[in-house]
Amino acid sequence: MTGAARPVDELLTAAGLDPAAGVQIVSVDHLASTPFDPGLPLLVLAATRSDVPVEDPLPGRHAHRGPRAVLRALYPAGHLLRALPGGESRPLEAIDDAALRAGDWAVPALAATDNLASPHGMAAISARLRAPDGCPWDRRQDHRTLRPYLLEEAYETLDAIERGTPADLAEELGDLYLQVVLHAQLAAEDGEFDLTDVYRTLGAKIIRRHPHVFGDVAVTGVDQVVTNWETIKSEEREDAGRPASSFADVARTLPALPASREIQERASALGWDWPTVDGVWEKVAEELDELRAAAGESSPADAQLHELGDVLFALANLARWLHVDPEEALRVANRRWVDRYGAVESLVADRGLVLADLDADAKDALWNEVKAR
């Protein structure tokens, strides 16, 4: 029965929908908490109680509040909804929350190319791109040729986090997700896996590695969460028959600083760490002394490479103790230096000087002037 006490089969008949062809039925009370596919017809049933507002049982799951806002996030404003059993069709933008809660509504399915706000839609779009009459560029791609774009989109997403607007970040996250969709589509064509396997594997992994949230394990803080995480990962490697080493699956393609951070975070979670940060400071000083000794003209190049690597490794460990991401710290330092140099160039131009003609003291004075600002 619906909120208006009408049998569902009567509503299906009134909406002209055949359940055998696929249909979704959701109460407006649960619209925010029930995943559904806009590519299938939807029946939105009236609220069971008019005095209880619709609430998302997982606060923060949606940026949109209220049944119309949830629908509007998935359907275009002009999408026609039909009041049941025999009412008129009205555009979504003309229907308020009170009307959605008061009656039953039929929401027609979106075409694949219009289903733009759903993972289901992206899967259909990627399949269309790879179809025999699809895009020649997309049809040429494989997992290896897409590798540069995965890295590029990841870095552009990082840039949007640091310097962009929320809209920029939403766009870049979409570009990054497209890479996931395309790789899954390639695998689906070969009968290996598809997006449902990606979702299932990820969901199962997150639930398994958070027994303090989804199970009955008690934790006292972040440190214990990290220790449990590494223990569970070790058990997963053993169950999968992978190398037993806790560091065997650190990605070889990771940039050096993130890899160093990952190695040292794992080592700490396994109990291999300094008791206090004092030991880390001493290690940094020790490695700097060894680098200074290896920097002489008579020292072989590989010794300098070795000692410089030790200094960077020790600094990455210090960054971990200071709760600073070393990669982010270096990116910020790079950007800060470039910005300051640009400011120096502007000063020189404003004063009618030529930067290349200035001596070291003059350049240093300009640099300090900009830094003081």
C-alpha positions in Angstrom: 0.0 0.0 0.0 1.1 3.6 -0.6 0.9 6.6 1.7 -2.5 7.4 0.0 -3.6 3.8 0.6 -3.6 2.8 -3.1 -2.3 -0.6 -4.1 1.0 -0.4 -6.0 -0.4 -2.5 -8.9 -3.0 0.2 -9.4 -0.3 2.8 -9.6 1.7 0.8 -12.0 -1.3 0.4 -14.3 -2.1 4.1 -14.0 1.5 5.0 -14.9 1.5 2.5 -17.9 4.5 0.6 -16.4 5.2 -3.1 -16.9 7.1 -4.4 -13.8 8.6 -7.1 -16.0 10.4 -4.4 -18.0 11.9 -2.9 -14.8 10.6 -0.3 -12.4 11.8 1.2 -9.1 9.5 2.0 -6.2 10.7 4.3 -3.4 8.8 6.1 -0.7 9.5 9.8 -0.5 10.4 9.1 3.1 13.5 7.2 1.9 14.3 9.0 -1.3 17.5 10.5 0.1 18.7 7.1 1.5 17.8 4.7 -1.3 20.1 4.4 -4.3 18.1 4.2 -7.6 18.9 4.4 -11.3 17.4 7.3 -13.3 17.8 5.0 -16.3 14.7 3.1 -15.1 11.2 4.3 -14.4 10.6 5.4 -10.8 7.5 5.5 -8.7 7.8 7.9 -5.8 5.2 7.0 -3.1 3.6 9.5 -0.8 4.9 10.0 2.7 3.5 7.6 5.3 3.3 10.5 7.8 2.7 14.0 6.8 4.1 15.5 10.0 7.5 13.9 9.7 10.1 15.6 7.4 12.2 13.5 5.0 15.6 12.9 6.6 18.7 11.3 5.2 19.7 8.6 7.8 23.3 9.1 6.8 23.8 12.9 7.4 26.1 14.5 4.9 25.5 11.9 2.2 23.8 14.4 0.0 24.6 18.0 -0.7 20.9 18.4 -1.6 18.2 18.6 1.0 14.5 17.8 0.4 12.9 15.3 -2.1 12.8 17.8 -5.0 16.5 18.7 -4.5 17.4 15.0 -4.5 15.4 14.4 -7.7 16.8 17.6 -9.2 20.3 16.4 -8.7 19.6 13.5 -11.0 16.9 14.8 -13.4 16.7 18.0 -15.5 14.5 20.8 -14.3 12.0 20.3 -17.1 11.7 16.5 -16.6 7.9 15.7 -16.5 6.6 13.9 -13.5 3.0 12.5 -13.6 0.7 12.7 -10.5 -1.0 9.3 -9.9 -3.4 7.8 -10.5 -4.8 10.2 -13.1 -3.2 13.5 -12.6 -1.5 15.8 -15.0 2.2 15.8 -15.9 4.2 18.7 -14.5 7.9 19.7 -14.8 10.0 18.8 -11.8 10.9 22.5 -11.2 7.2 23.3 -10.7 6.6 20.7 -8.0 7.5 21.6 -4.4 8.4 19.3 -1.5 4.9 19.4 -0.1 3.3 18.1 -3.3 5.9 15.3 -3.6 5.1 14.3 0.0 1.4 14.5 -0.4 0.8 12.2 -3.5 2.2 9.4 -5.6 4.3 10.3 -8.7 5.6 8.5 -11.8 9.1 9.6 -12.9 9.9 8.5 -16.4 13.3 7.0 -17.1 16.1 9.0 -18.7 17.8 8.1 -21.9 21.4 6.8 -21.5 22.8 10.1 -22.8 20.6 12.1 -20.5 21.4 10.1 -17.4 24.3 12.3 -16.5 24.2 12.4 -12.7 24.4 8.7 -12.1 27.2 6.1 -12.2 24.8 3.9 -14.3 24.7 6.7 -16.9 28.5 6.9 -17.1 28.8 3.2 -17.7 26.4 3.4 -20.6 28.2 6.5 -22.0 31.6 4.8 -21.9 30.2 1.7 -23.6 28.7 3.9 -26.3 32.1 5.6 -26.8 33.7 2.1 -27.3 31.0 0.8 -29.6 31.9 0.0 -33.3 30.3 3.3 -34.4 31.6 5.2 -31.3 34.6 7.5 -31.0 37.8 6.4 -32.9 40.1 7.8 -30.2 38.3 5.9 -27.4 38.2 2.7 -29.5 42.0 2.8 -29.8 42.7 2.9 -26.1 43.8 0.1 -23.8 44.9 0.0 -20.1 48.5 1.0 -21.0 47.7 3.9 -23.3 45.4 5.4 -20.7 48.1 5.4 -18.0 49.3 9.0 -18.6 45.8 10.4 -18.4 45.2 8.7 -15.0 48.3 10.4 -13.6 47.4 13.7 -15.3 43.8 13.8 -13.9 45.1 12.8 -10.4 47.5 15.8 -10.4 44.8 18.1 -11.7 42.5 17.0 -8.9 45.2 17.8 -6.4 45.6 21.2 -7.9 41.9 21.8 -7.7 42.0 20.8 -4.0 44.8 23.3 -3.3 43.8 26.2 -5.5 40.4 25.6 -7.1 36.8 26.3 -6.2 34.3 23.6 -5.2 33.1 23.6 -8.8 36.6 23.1 -10.1 37.1 20.1 -7.7 33.8 18.6 -8.7 34.8 18.8 -12.4 38.3 17.3 -11.8 36.9 14.5 -9.6 34.6 13.7 -12.6 37.6 13.6 -15.0 39.4 11.3 -12.6 36.4 9.1 -12.2 36.1 8.9 -16.0 39.5 7.1 -16.0 38.0 4.5 -13.6 35.0 4.1 -15.8 37.1 3.6 -19.0 39.4 1.0 -17.4 36.4 -0.9 -16.2 34.8 -0.7 -19.6 37.9 -2.1 -21.2 37.9 -5.0 -18.7 34.2 -5.6 -19.3 34.8 -6.0 -23.0 37.4 -8.7 -22.3 35.1 -10.4 -19.8 37.4 -9.8 -16.9 35.4 -7.4 -14.6 33.1 -4.4 -14.7 32.1 -1.4 -12.6 30.0 -3.6 -10.3 33.1 -5.5 -9.4 35.0 -2.3 -8.7 32.2 -1.1 -6.4 31.8 -4.4 -4.7 35.6 -4.9 -4.1 35.9 -1.4 -2.8 32.9 -1.6 -0.5 33.9 -5.0 0.9 37.5 -3.7 1.5 36.4 -0.6 3.4 33.9 -2.5 5.6 36.5 -5.2 6.3 39.2 -2.6 7.2 36.9 -0.7 9.5 35.7 -3.3 12.1 35.5 -0.5 14.6 32.7 1.0 12.5 31.0 -2.0 10.9 31.9 -4.6 13.5 32.4 -4.9 17.3 36.1 -4.0 17.5 36.8 -1.1 20.0 39.5 1.4 19.3 40.9 4.2 21.5 42.2 6.5 18.8 43.7 7.1 15.4 46.9 5.2 16.1 45.0 2.0 16.9 43.0 2.4 13.7 46.2 2.6 11.7 47.7 -0.4 13.4 44.5 -2.5 12.8 44.5 -1.4 9.2 48.0 -2.7 8.6 47.3 -5.9 10.4 44.2 -6.5 8.3 46.1 -5.7 5.1 48.8 -8.2 6.1 46.1 -10.9 6.6 44.6 -10.0 3.2 48.0 -10.4 1.5 48.5 -13.8 3.2 45.0 -15.0 2.2 45.6 -13.9 -1.4 49.0 -15.7 -1.5 50.9 -12.5 -2.0 54.4 -11.9 -0.7 54.4 -11.8 3.1 56.5 -8.7 3.4 54.6 -5.7 4.7 56.2 -3.5 2.0 55.9 -5.8 -1.0 52.8 -4.0 -2.4 54.1 -0.5 -2.1 53.5 0.7 -5.7 56.8 0.9 -7.6 55.4 3.7 -9.7 54.7 5.9 -6.7 56.7 9.2 -6.7 59.6 8.8 -4.3 58.3 11.1 -1.5 54.9 9.6 -1.2 56.5 6.1 -1.4 58.8 7.1 1.5 55.9 8.3 3.5 54.0 5.1 2.9 56.9 2.9 3.9 57.5 4.8 7.1 53.8 5.0 8.1 53.6 1.2 7.6 56.8 0.7 9.6 55.5 2.8 12.5 52.2 0.9 12.5 54.2 -2.3 12.8 56.1 -0.9 15.8 59.3 -0.1 14.0 59.7 3.6 15.0 61.5 6.0 17.2 60.1 6.4 20.7 60.1 10.2 20.4 60.7 12.8 17.7 64.1 13.6 19.3 65.6 10.5 17.7 64.3 11.6 14.3 65.9 15.1 14.6 69.2 13.4 15.5 68.9 11.1 12.5 68.4 14.0 10.2 71.5 15.8 11.6 73.5 12.5 11.3 72.5 12.0 7.6 73.3 15.7 6.8 76.7 15.2 8.3 77.3 12.1 6.2 76.1 13.9 3.1 78.4 16.8 3.8 81.3 14.4 4.1 80.3 12.7 0.8 80.0 15.9 -1.0 83.8 16.4 -1.5 85.3 16.4 -4.9 87.0 13.0 -4.4 83.8 11.2 -3.4 82.2 9.0 -6.0 78.9 10.1 -7.4 77.0 7.1 -6.2 78.1 7.8 -2.6 76.6 11.3 -2.9 73.4 9.8 -4.4 73.2 7.3 -1.5 73.7 10.0 1.2 71.3 12.5 -0.4 68.7 9.7 -0.5 69.3 9.0 3.2 68.7 12.7 4.0 65.5 12.8 2.0 64.3 9.6 3.6 65.0 11.0 7.1 63.3 14.2 6.3 60.2 12.3 5.0 60.2 10.5 8.4 60.4 13.9 10.2 57.5 15.1 8.1 55.5 12.1 9.3 56.2 13.0 12.9 55.3 16.6 12.3 52.0 15.4 10.6 53.0 17.1 7.4 52.7 15.6 3.9 56.3 15.9 2.5 55.0 15.9 -1.1 52.6 18.7 -0.4 55.2 20.6 1.6 57.6 20.5 -1.4 54.8 21.5 -3.8 54.0 24.5 -1.7 57.6 25.5 -1.4 58.0 25.2 -5.2 54.9 27.3 -5.8 56.0 29.9 -3.2 59.4 30.2 -4.8 58.0 30.7 -8.3 55.5 33.2 -7.0 58.2 35.2 -5.2 60.4 35.1 -8.3 57.5 36.5 -10.4 57.1 39.3 -7.8 60.8 40.1 -8.2 60.4 40.2 -11.9 57.5 42.6 -11.5 59.5 44.9 -9.2 62.4 45.0 -11.6 60.1 45.8 -14.5 58.3 48.6 -12.5 61.6 50.2 -11.6 63.0 50.0 -15.2 65.8 47.6 -14.3 67.2 44.6 -16.0 67.3 41.5 -13.7 70.3 40.0 -15.5 72.4 43.2 -15.0 71.9 43.2 -11.2 74.6 41.8 -8.9 73.9 39.2 -6.2 73.4 41.8 -3.4 70.8 43.7 -5.4 69.0 40.5 -6.3 69.0 39.4 -2.7 67.7 42.8 -1.6 64.8 42.5 -4.0 64.1 38.9 -2.9 64.0 40.0 0.8 61.7 42.9 -0.1 59.2 40.6 -1.7 59.5 38.0 1.1 58.9 40.7 3.7 55.5 41.5 2.0 
